[in-house]
Amino acid sequence: MKITMLGTGNAQVTECYNTCFVLEEEGRCLLVDGGGGNTLLRQLKRAGYDWMDMREIFVTHRHVDHLLGILWMMRMICQNMHRGLYQGEAWIYGHDEVIRILCDTAEKLLSKKDNAFIGDRLHMVTLHDGEVREVIGRKTVFFDIQSVKAKQYGFSMDIGNGRKLTCCGDEPYNDCEEIYARNSDWLLHEAFCLSGEADIFRPYEKRHSTAKDAAELAEKLGVKNLLLYHTEDKNILKRKELYTAEAEKYFHGNIFVPEDLETLEL
């Protein structure tokens, strides 16, 4: 299995795309979030993907920098179904709020002929806290991260050989996630900024973490590999170097600070 980061930035970045990524194994793809617009389609193309291969999609929460790109995917899927150019089915997973917003917005913005495919061949799947599903052939548990801003789900996926990958969404870790995150082989965690620049970016006012916070958490949870994303972009040219240097002071495992379009083997 591999992960390709289509975007690595927070909501207000302009030097990279908003955080979203693809998990792929043997040609089966899970798209996680869509960023804030149709740049998602460009990022997929630049990463070497055909957007039609994104047959399974998971949306963590309703914020615009995660949700709006999915509406473009829905438009592309439904239009091409109508034209006879898209064969088979697709699935979008999310909690009740996400699914309701996507369906309501599609009804308002997409044509009647395109909306006819939603719920028919484009399946909108409402997830519940702790629900286990098979996604791209892998056992995956979805969980509520108990956000105080907007309802948000993360997930933990069996990636084979007794290993697991856990995605904690884009907010600071909550103790309710320990059952899923502890001893993860891969932990995907947001790092809004460097600890040394918290006075500039004010992560805690926005309910976000620093690279130091994420590293200390990974150390406490016995994580093997820590992937940091959802960052600011003012340090984009030296982001990998700076964030890695801060995190390695507090975490003794492997640290990854990927760039947009970077692929990692899991």
Backbone bond lengths (Angstrom), bond angles and torsions (degrees), N, CA, C in turn:
res aa  C-N    CA-C-N  psi(-1)  N-CA   C-N-CA  omega(-1)  CA-C   N-CA-C  phi
1 M - - - 1.461 - - 1.525 109.75 -
2 K 1.334 115.62 147.18 1.450 120.31 177.37 1.521 109.71 -136.35
3 I 1.330 115.00 157.78 1.457 121.44 176.53 1.519 108.05 -120.17
4 T 1.330 115.99 133.72 1.456 122.27 175.78 1.523 108.02 -118.93
5 M 1.317 116.36 120.10 1.453 121.39 179.98 1.527 108.88 -83.55
6 L 1.311 116.61 109.69 1.468 120.41 176.12 1.521 110.51 -75.41
7 G 1.320 115.96 -31.65 1.455 122.24 177.52 1.512 109.33 -150.98
8 T 1.323 116.57 153.56 1.471 120.84 -175.06 1.524 112.88 -133.29
9 G 1.340 118.14 3.22 1.454 120.61 -172.50 1.512 114.27 -101.64
10 N 1.325 114.85 168.40 1.464 120.43 177.38 1.528 110.34 -81.32
11 A 1.321 116.83 -167.07 1.464 120.68 -171.10 1.521 113.59 -66.67
12 Q 1.336 118.42 -28.49 1.456 120.50 -170.13 1.524 113.89 -106.05
13 V 1.306 118.32 13.32 1.465 120.09 -177.33 1.533 111.69 -72.21
14 T 1.329 114.74 152.38 1.462 121.74 172.64 1.525 111.72 -128.68
15 E 1.332 117.16 -14.42 1.461 121.74 -178.67 1.533 112.27 -93.59
16 C 1.300 117.67 -6.21 1.465 123.58 173.80 1.523 106.91 -150.14
17 Y 1.339 116.73 179.89 1.465 119.84 -179.03 1.525 109.23 -97.55
18 N 1.327 115.12 160.42 1.470 119.96 177.65 1.524 110.88 -61.68
19 T 1.321 116.57 152.56 1.462 121.34 -174.27 1.530 112.83 -63.06
20 C 1.326 114.89 122.08 1.463 123.53 170.92 1.523 106.48 -163.51
21 F 1.327 116.87 158.08 1.462 118.57 -174.01 1.521 111.26 -157.56
22 V 1.348 114.30 167.50 1.458 122.16 178.41 1.522 108.68 -120.50
23 L 1.312 116.65 130.32 1.462 122.80 167.93 1.524 107.13 -101.18
24 E 1.338 116.56 127.32 1.462 120.23 -175.83 1.522 110.72 -132.13
25 E 1.321 115.20 137.22 1.460 121.18 173.82 1.518 108.65 -146.86
26 E 1.322 116.04 121.83 1.460 122.83 177.85 1.526 111.96 51.97
27 G 1.330 115.63 42.21 1.453 120.73 175.27 1.517 115.44 84.03
28 R 1.337 117.77 -5.45 1.466 120.95 177.88 1.522 108.06 -96.47
29 C 1.335 116.11 132.46 1.458 120.72 -171.79 1.526 111.72 -122.84
30 L 1.336 114.95 139.13 1.464 122.20 169.60 1.517 107.08 -116.44
31 L 1.326 117.15 117.63 1.461 122.61 173.95 1.520 108.08 -90.37
32 V 1.329 116.45 125.75 1.464 121.54 179.00 1.525 108.88 -110.25
33 D 1.316 115.85 111.63 1.462 124.91 -177.39 1.525 111.12 65.33
34 G 1.357 115.42 169.06 1.454 118.60 -173.31 1.508 115.15 -132.93
35 G 1.346 116.78 4.38 1.449 117.33 -175.38 1.517 110.79 68.36
36 G 1.349 115.73 -169.25 1.454 119.80 -169.70 1.516 117.38 -97.00
37 G 1.349 118.47 11.48 1.457 116.88 179.35 1.511 113.84 179.51
38 N 1.346 115.41 -163.49 1.464 118.84 -175.32 1.526 112.50 -77.29
39 T 1.334 117.84 -0.12 1.463 120.35 169.79 1.531 110.19 -58.36
40 L 1.326 116.74 -22.72 1.462 120.77 174.74 1.526 110.65 -53.51
41 L 1.317 117.36 -41.85 1.463 120.82 -178.45 1.529 110.97 -65.19
42 R 1.324 116.12 -39.54 1.460 120.00 177.01 1.524 111.26 -65.75
43 Q 1.329 116.42 -42.35 1.458 120.11 -179.05 1.523 111.32 -64.21
44 L 1.321 116.84 -40.23 1.458 119.89 176.27 1.524 110.41 -60.64
45 K 1.321 116.56 -45.13 1.464 120.78 179.76 1.518 111.02 -62.92
46 R 1.325 117.25 -44.49 1.467 121.45 -179.22 1.528 111.47 -65.61
47 A 1.317 116.02 -28.22 1.462 120.37 178.76 1.526 112.09 -82.50
48 G 1.331 117.12 -3.18 1.455 121.12 178.55 1.508 114.50 90.06
49 Y 1.337 116.62 14.99 1.460 120.50 -179.83 1.526 111.54 -101.77
50 D 1.305 115.41 146.71 1.457 122.25 166.49 1.528 106.06 -88.58
51 W 1.331 117.46 126.21 1.460 119.15 -178.13 1.531 111.76 -56.81
52 M 1.331 117.21 -26.09 1.466 120.08 179.59 1.524 112.50 -67.26
53 D 1.334 117.06 -17.28 1.461 120.22 179.45 1.525 112.54 -78.88
54 M 1.344 117.56 -8.22 1.472 121.09 179.00 1.525 108.62 -83.44
55 R 1.322 116.16 73.29 1.466 121.09 -175.14 1.525 112.42 -81.66
56 E 1.331 116.88 -18.89 1.466 121.03 177.16 1.524 108.12 -127.21
57 I 1.328 115.45 129.75 1.461 122.59 -174.60 1.527 108.61 -132.82
58 F 1.327 115.79 134.61 1.466 120.72 175.72 1.519 108.88 -121.14
59 V 1.331 116.41 131.16 1.461 122.10 179.68 1.528 108.21 -114.37
60 T 1.331 116.04 121.57 1.464 120.02 -173.49 1.523 112.95 -73.23
61 H 1.350 116.84 -41.40 1.468 119.48 -176.98 1.522 110.25 -164.25
62 R 1.325 115.95 179.41 1.456 121.57 -167.50 1.524 115.12 -88.89
63 H 1.310 120.47 -0.57 1.465 120.09 -178.26 1.530 110.66 -61.67
64 V 1.339 115.54 146.41 1.461 120.12 -170.17 1.529 112.59 -62.19
65 D 1.347 117.40 -30.81 1.459 119.28 -178.08 1.523 112.74 -77.68
66 H 1.313 117.12 2.28 1.465 122.22 175.85 1.529 111.82 -120.33
67 L 1.329 116.04 -29.05 1.468 121.49 -168.41 1.523 114.86 -95.30
68 L 1.338 117.56 -39.22 1.463 119.75 -167.71 1.521 113.39 -64.77
69 G 1.331 117.51 -34.86 1.454 118.93 177.10 1.518 112.44 -61.31
70 I 1.327 116.68 -28.65 1.468 120.89 179.65 1.526 110.69 -68.52
71 L 1.315 118.15 -33.27 1.459 120.46 176.80 1.528 110.91 -63.45
72 W 1.327 117.01 -35.18 1.462 119.97 174.66 1.518 111.16 -67.00
73 M 1.328 116.67 -37.65 1.463 119.59 175.73 1.524 110.28 -63.41
74 M 1.323 116.88 -42.77 1.457 120.52 178.51 1.523 110.77 -61.25
75 R 1.328 116.42 -42.28 1.470 119.70 178.67 1.523 111.06 -62.81
76 M 1.325 116.40 -46.39 1.464 120.00 -179.23 1.531 111.07 -63.08
77 I 1.309 116.99 -43.97 1.464 121.19 -178.92 1.530 110.65 -62.74
78 C 1.332 115.85 -50.78 1.466 119.49 -175.19 1.529 111.91 -68.01
79 Q 1.327 117.74 -41.56 1.463 119.89 179.11 1.515 111.49 -62.00
80 N 1.320 115.90 -41.49 1.460 118.94 -178.27 1.525 111.93 -76.24
81 M 1.326 117.87 -26.94 1.458 119.93 170.22 1.525 109.35 -63.13
82 H 1.329 115.92 -45.23 1.467 120.55 -178.75 1.529 111.18 -62.37
83 R 1.320 116.80 -35.72 1.463 121.34 -178.34 1.523 113.00 -83.31
84 G 1.332 116.07 -3.58 1.451 119.63 -179.83 1.515 113.89 78.86
85 L 1.337 117.34 16.13 1.462 122.29 -177.37 1.524 113.27 -100.00
86 Y 1.317 116.56 -7.01 1.477 121.42 -178.27 1.519 107.67 -119.20
87 Q 1.298 116.03 113.38 1.459 120.67 -177.66 1.531 110.67 -95.71
88 G 1.313 116.15 145.84 1.453 120.44 175.40 1.515 113.31 83.16
89 E 1.335 115.48 -154.91 1.455 122.27 -171.27 1.527 111.46 -125.39
90 A 1.339 115.52 170.40 1.461 122.17 175.38 1.522 108.14 -144.96
91 W 1.334 115.04 158.17 1.465 121.36 -176.71 1.520 109.84 -131.64
92 I 1.325 116.49 133.04 1.463 122.27 171.96 1.517 108.12 -117.39
93 Y 1.337 116.42 124.38 1.460 122.73 -178.52 1.527 110.12 -107.60
94 G 1.304 115.80 142.68 1.459 121.00 174.70 1.514 109.79 -177.52
95 H 1.321 116.46 166.38 1.474 118.34 176.88 1.528 109.72 -72.74
96 D 1.318 117.07 175.60 1.461 121.15 -170.53 1.524 113.36 -58.22
97 E 1.323 117.99 -39.18 1.463 120.87 -178.40 1.520 111.26 -65.56
98 V 1.323 116.56 -45.12 1.468 121.19 179.26 1.524 110.68 -61.17
99 I 1.318 117.08 -48.87 1.465 120.47 -177.49 1.519 110.70 -63.62
100 R 1.317 117.36 -39.96 1.472 120.40 179.05 1.529 111.03 -63.72
101 I 1.330 117.58 -44.89 1.470 120.87 -178.97 1.524 110.71 -64.91
102 L 1.324 117.48 -43.38 1.462 120.41 179.32 1.528 111.29 -61.69
103 C 1.317 116.38 -45.17 1.468 120.13 -178.89 1.527 111.32 -67.33
104 D 1.339 116.60 -43.60 1.469 119.95 -179.73 1.520 111.27 -64.82
105 T 1.328 116.92 -42.54 1.462 120.37 -178.99 1.528 110.83 -67.93
106 A 1.326 116.49 -41.25 1.464 119.83 178.00 1.520 110.56 -61.43
107 E 1.319 116.78 -39.81 1.467 120.03 179.59 1.523 111.08 -61.54
108 K 1.346 115.96 -35.59 1.466 120.54 -178.19 1.527 112.59 -80.63
109 L 1.337 117.42 -33.04 1.456 120.44 -170.63 1.525 115.01 -104.88
110 L 1.315 117.47 -28.41 1.459 119.91 -179.18 1.527 110.37 -93.08
111 S 1.311 115.57 160.91 1.462 119.75 -178.71 1.525 110.86 -72.20
112 K 1.310 115.49 160.97 1.461 120.69 179.70 1.523 110.88 -61.38
113 K 1.335 116.65 -39.59 1.466 119.77 -178.37 1.528 111.46 -67.01
114 D 1.340 117.19 -31.46 1.460 119.92 177.67 1.525 111.38 -77.69
115 N 1.319 116.39 -39.78 1.461 120.17 178.69 1.519 112.67 -61.65
116 A 1.312 116.57 -22.65 1.466 120.30 -178.94 1.530 111.89 -61.42
117 F 1.330 117.85 -22.52 1.465 120.92 -178.58 1.537 112.54 -86.29
118 I 1.346 116.48 -14.78 1.467 119.91 -179.93 1.522 108.95 -75.52
119 G 1.319 115.73 122.58 1.460 120.77 -175.81 1.514 112.77 92.04
120 D 1.332 116.13 -11.85 1.456 121.28 177.43 1.526 109.34 -101.87
121 R 1.338 116.43 -72.28 1.467 120.20 177.20 1.525 112.31 -104.73
122 L 1.331 116.95 -22.05 1.465 121.27 171.56 1.521 106.55 -100.16
123 H 1.313 115.81 101.29 1.459 121.66 -172.80 1.527 111.09 -87.48
124 M 1.316 116.42 125.40 1.457 123.10 178.81 1.528 107.64 -100.43
125 V 1.323 116.73 108.06 1.466 122.34 -169.79 1.526 110.50 -105.57
126 T 1.320 116.97 115.61 1.460 122.29 177.78 1.523 110.23 -82.92
127 L 1.318 115.76 122.68 1.462 122.17 -179.39 1.518 111.03 -96.04
128 H 1.329 115.11 155.51 1.464 121.64 176.33 1.531 109.31 -122.99
129 D 1.310 115.63 155.30 1.465 121.55 -177.77 1.524 110.93 -56.79
130 G 1.319 116.68 125.25 1.457 121.59 179.41 1.510 114.46 83.77
131 E 1.333 117.15 4.97 1.468 120.33 -178.08 1.527 111.13 -71.23
132 V 1.327 115.74 137.63 1.455 122.41 179.46 1.528 108.78 -108.80
133 R 1.330 115.66 129.51 1.452 121.30 178.00 1.517 109.70 -138.12
134 E 1.318 116.28 159.06 1.455 120.97 171.67 1.519 107.91 -93.04
135 V 1.309 115.85 117.88 1.468 122.22 -178.87 1.521 107.81 -123.78
136 I 1.310 117.56 131.85 1.471 125.07 -171.08 1.536 110.98 41.43
137 G 1.315 114.48 38.83 1.459 120.05 176.13 1.508 114.81 80.01
138 R 1.332 117.90 8.77 1.456 121.84 -177.84 1.528 111.44 -121.42
139 K 1.327 115.39 138.18 1.458 120.42 177.02 1.524 109.14 -64.81
140 T 1.330 115.66 126.41 1.459 121.36 -175.46 1.522 109.27 -136.71
141 V 1.340 115.87 132.78 1.456 120.45 176.31 1.520 108.39 -111.08
142 F 1.316 116.19 131.15 1.462 122.76 179.87 1.524 108.99 -103.77
143 F 1.338 116.66 140.22 1.461 118.78 -175.43 1.523 111.93 -143.68
144 D 1.319 114.56 149.79 1.462 123.34 177.64 1.526 108.22 -77.88
145 I 1.339 117.90 124.10 1.461 120.03 -178.95 1.531 111.70 -84.37
146 Q 1.340 117.23 1.40 1.467 122.92 177.69 1.527 111.85 62.71
147 S 1.311 116.15 45.84 1.461 121.39 176.83 1.530 110.95 -65.53
148 V 1.336 115.51 146.07 1.462 120.22 174.86 1.530 110.54 -98.46
149 K 1.345 117.45 -0.15 1.467 121.26 179.76 1.523 111.07 -100.76
150 A 1.298 116.66 -64.00 1.465 122.32 178.41 1.515 107.38 -142.38
151 K 1.310 116.32 137.04 1.457 120.53 -179.17 1.527 109.89 -50.30
152 Q 1.346 116.13 130.05 1.459 120.38 -174.82 1.519 110.85 -143.45
153 Y 1.318 115.32 140.32 1.462 121.71 177.06 1.523 110.08 -113.26
154 G 1.340 115.25 143.81 1.443 122.80 166.81 1.515 108.24 -110.56
155 F 1.337 116.80 -171.55 1.454 119.01 177.74 1.522 110.00 -154.63
156 S 1.322 114.84 157.88 1.460 122.21 174.52 1.520 107.35 -130.20
157 M 1.340 115.96 125.98 1.464 121.59 -172.82 1.522 111.17 -119.45
158 D 1.317 115.59 135.02 1.463 122.09 171.13 1.523 107.55 -73.24
159 I 1.345 117.31 115.24 1.464 119.89 -177.47 1.531 112.17 -106.28
160 G 1.333 115.56 16.13 1.453 119.76 173.07 1.517 114.86 100.09
161 N 1.316 115.49 152.36 1.470 122.57 178.50 1.519 112.45 56.29
162 G 1.334 116.04 37.67 1.454 120.44 177.90 1.513 114.91 74.45
163 R 1.330 117.17 11.82 1.459 120.90 -177.55 1.531 110.72 -101.83
164 K 1.340 115.46 155.22 1.455 119.10 177.54 1.526 111.25 -139.33
165 L 1.321 114.01 149.67 1.458 123.73 175.52 1.519 107.55 -114.93
166 T 1.338 116.40 131.76 1.457 120.67 -179.82 1.519 110.04 -123.79
167 C 1.316 115.27 129.72 1.460 122.97 177.45 1.522 108.29 -109.92
168 C 1.328 116.43 119.99 1.464 121.36 -176.02 1.524 113.64 -96.24
169 G 1.329 117.27 13.82 1.457 119.29 179.56 1.516 111.66 77.41
170 D 1.332 117.13 -149.21 1.471 119.31 -176.64 1.524 112.64 -124.44
171 E 1.345 115.60 31.13 1.457 120.30 176.80 1.523 109.91 -130.14
172 P 1.326 117.40 166.57 1.463 119.78 178.75 1.527 111.54 -59.32
173 Y 1.307 115.09 150.47 1.458 123.41 179.29 1.528 110.90 -57.81
174 N 1.325 115.29 140.28 1.456 122.73 174.47 1.524 107.85 -117.03
175 D 1.329 117.53 143.11 1.466 120.73 -176.27 1.522 113.20 -56.70
176 C 1.331 117.86 -23.92 1.464 120.57 179.32 1.527 111.56 -65.08
177 E 1.328 117.78 -16.10 1.464 122.08 -178.44 1.524 113.22 -88.23
178 E 1.324 117.10 -5.73 1.464 119.41 -173.39 1.520 112.32 -58.95
179 I 1.304 117.91 -39.87 1.464 121.40 -178.30 1.530 111.25 -58.40
180 Y 1.320 116.68 -27.38 1.457 121.20 -179.20 1.537 112.13 -96.09
181 A 1.321 116.99 -37.46 1.461 121.13 -171.26 1.526 113.86 -86.60
182 R 1.329 117.79 -28.56 1.469 119.03 -175.33 1.532 110.97 -60.83
183 N 1.315 114.96 136.10 1.471 123.42 178.22 1.530 113.13 61.94
184 S 1.323 116.40 25.34 1.468 118.88 175.82 1.520 109.70 -67.62
185 D 1.320 115.47 141.84 1.460 119.50 174.25 1.521 110.49 -74.06
186 W 1.328 115.55 -32.62 1.462 121.80 174.89 1.524 108.49 -132.61
187 L 1.320 116.42 127.43 1.460 121.82 174.64 1.526 107.98 -117.74
188 L 1.335 116.27 121.10 1.457 122.36 176.93 1.523 107.33 -98.72
189 H 1.329 116.73 115.97 1.464 120.28 -172.73 1.522 110.95 -138.59
190 E 1.321 116.04 140.77 1.453 119.71 178.48 1.527 111.02 -71.75
191 A 1.339 114.48 149.72 1.465 122.07 174.65 1.523 106.21 -142.44
192 F 1.294 116.65 91.05 1.460 122.69 -170.85 1.524 112.35 -60.44
193 C 1.338 115.66 -34.29 1.459 120.19 -178.72 1.522 109.07 -165.34
194 L 1.320 115.96 179.63 1.461 122.03 173.89 1.522 109.12 -78.42
195 S 1.319 116.16 148.24 1.456 120.15 177.66 1.527 111.19 -59.05
196 G 1.330 115.46 -37.70 1.455 119.69 -179.19 1.514 114.11 -68.99
197 E 1.340 117.00 -10.64 1.458 120.92 179.18 1.529 112.00 -117.69
198 A 1.327 116.28 19.96 1.464 120.57 -179.08 1.524 111.83 -63.44
199 D 1.335 116.87 -29.11 1.460 119.79 178.95 1.528 111.66 -71.08
200 I 1.330 116.56 -20.97 1.467 121.37 178.30 1.526 110.96 -86.87
201 F 1.334 116.67 -48.08 1.466 120.87 -172.66 1.532 113.76 -95.20
202 R 1.329 117.65 -14.29 1.472 123.30 174.92 1.535 112.99 50.40
203 P 1.322 117.53 57.93 1.467 120.13 -176.90 1.527 113.70 -62.71
204 Y 1.323 117.35 -35.97 1.462 119.41 -173.59 1.524 112.00 -71.17
205 E 1.337 116.47 -29.68 1.464 119.45 175.48 1.529 110.83 -66.40
206 K 1.335 116.40 -25.65 1.466 121.81 -177.63 1.526 112.04 -101.49
207 R 1.332 116.55 8.39 1.466 122.05 -177.87 1.529 110.95 61.14
208 H 1.338 115.66 53.98 1.451 121.45 176.97 1.523 110.29 -133.28
209 S 1.336 115.68 175.00 1.457 122.90 -175.12 1.522 110.73 -117.00
210 T 1.326 115.23 165.13 1.458 121.59 170.46 1.530 108.81 -100.15
211 A 1.329 115.98 169.91 1.462 120.05 175.71 1.532 110.22 -60.47
212 K 1.306 116.73 -37.74 1.465 120.94 177.37 1.522 110.70 -61.66
213 D 1.320 117.63 -46.40 1.465 121.34 -179.89 1.526 111.34 -57.93
214 A 1.324 115.86 -47.00 1.465 120.51 -178.51 1.525 110.76 -63.71
215 A 1.333 116.48 -39.54 1.465 120.76 -179.52 1.528 111.47 -67.54
216 E 1.301 117.02 -42.44 1.466 120.40 178.13 1.523 110.65 -62.94
217 L 1.309 116.54 -39.45 1.462 121.08 177.52 1.523 110.79 -63.02
218 A 1.325 117.23 -48.17 1.460 121.43 -178.79 1.524 111.21 -59.73
219 E 1.316 116.36 -38.28 1.468 120.62 178.11 1.522 110.29 -64.84
220 K 1.323 116.82 -44.89 1.460 121.89 -179.00 1.529 112.09 -64.51
221 L 1.329 116.98 -34.07 1.462 121.55 -175.73 1.526 113.39 -89.05
222 G 1.316 117.92 -2.05 1.462 120.15 178.58 1.512 113.50 71.78
223 V 1.326 116.35 33.91 1.458 122.19 -179.51 1.527 109.97 -76.89
224 K 1.328 116.30 147.92 1.468 120.43 178.93 1.530 112.26 -92.91
225 N 1.323 116.92 -43.24 1.464 121.76 -176.95 1.527 109.04 -129.25
226 L 1.327 116.15 128.46 1.462 121.93 -178.57 1.524 109.20 -114.58
227 L 1.337 116.03 123.06 1.456 121.89 177.54 1.523 108.24 -111.46
228 L 1.331 116.50 122.94 1.465 122.21 -177.16 1.522 110.05 -104.55
229 Y 1.338 115.66 134.96 1.465 120.80 179.84 1.514 110.31 -149.36
230 H 1.339 117.21 -173.65 1.464 123.57 178.24 1.535 110.84 60.73
231 T 1.330 115.47 47.63 1.457 121.26 -176.02 1.535 112.04 -99.14
232 E 1.331 114.22 171.58 1.466 120.53 167.60 1.534 108.16 -72.02
233 D 1.326 115.98 169.82 1.471 118.48 -177.71 1.528 113.88 -121.53
234 K 1.322 117.48 9.91 1.467 119.51 179.28 1.529 110.75 -69.83
235 N 1.331 116.58 -25.69 1.461 121.83 179.04 1.529 111.88 -102.41
236 I 1.329 117.58 24.66 1.459 120.82 -167.61 1.527 112.93 -57.84
237 L 1.319 118.51 -36.73 1.462 120.16 -176.38 1.525 112.35 -69.77
238 K 1.323 117.90 -29.40 1.456 122.04 -179.83 1.525 111.85 -119.90
239 R 1.329 115.97 17.05 1.458 119.94 -174.88 1.522 112.52 -58.21
240 K 1.307 117.31 -48.36 1.468 120.52 -178.20 1.530 110.57 -57.10
241 E 1.314 116.24 -47.41 1.464 121.53 -178.37 1.530 111.87 -65.27
242 L 1.326 116.85 -46.69 1.460 121.16 -175.49 1.526 112.51 -69.03
243 Y 1.330 116.33 -45.31 1.461 119.69 -177.84 1.529 111.25 -69.55
244 T 1.322 116.22 -37.63 1.461 119.66 177.17 1.515 110.64 -64.17
245 A 1.325 116.93 -43.86 1.463 121.12 -179.47 1.523 111.62 -61.07
246 E 1.331 117.18 -40.81 1.473 118.98 178.85 1.524 111.07 -69.51
247 A 1.327 117.42 -44.21 1.463 121.20 -175.63 1.521 112.08 -66.35
248 E 1.325 118.05 -37.35 1.459 120.13 -175.33 1.526 112.91 -70.30
249 K 1.310 118.26 -10.53 1.463 121.28 174.72 1.525 110.99 -72.88
250 Y 1.336 116.38 -21.46 1.462 120.55 -172.07 1.527 113.66 -122.53
251 F 1.325 117.01 -10.89 1.468 121.00 -176.48 1.518 109.02 -131.91
252 H 1.335 116.58 133.78 1.458 121.24 -174.47 1.527 113.78 -101.99
253 G 1.325 116.75 3.05 1.461 119.67 175.62 1.517 110.89 -89.17
254 N 1.326 115.74 -162.24 1.458 121.69 179.73 1.528 110.19 -85.48
255 I 1.319 116.47 138.34 1.464 122.46 -176.86 1.522 109.14 -118.91
256 F 1.324 115.31 132.47 1.461 120.67 179.37 1.527 108.88 -128.43
257 V 1.322 115.68 127.30 1.468 122.34 175.72 1.531 106.04 -123.60
258 P 1.314 117.28 82.96 1.468 120.36 -171.24 1.520 113.46 -73.52
259 E 1.321 114.13 155.31 1.452 121.63 171.41 1.533 108.58 -92.22
260 D 1.312 116.92 164.54 1.464 120.21 172.88 1.530 109.11 -54.88
261 L 1.330 116.55 136.22 1.461 126.10 177.30 1.524 113.41 75.92
262 E 1.323 118.22 4.25 1.463 120.12 177.23 1.529 109.84 -78.02
263 T 1.332 115.81 140.63 1.461 122.70 179.54 1.524 110.21 -115.02
264 L 1.326 115.40 136.66 1.460 121.56 178.45 1.522 109.08 -124.99
265 E 1.327 116.85 137.84 1.449 121.50 173.30 1.526 108.26 -83.05
266 L 1.313 116.35 132.19 1.463 120.67 -176.66 1.526 111.36 -93.33
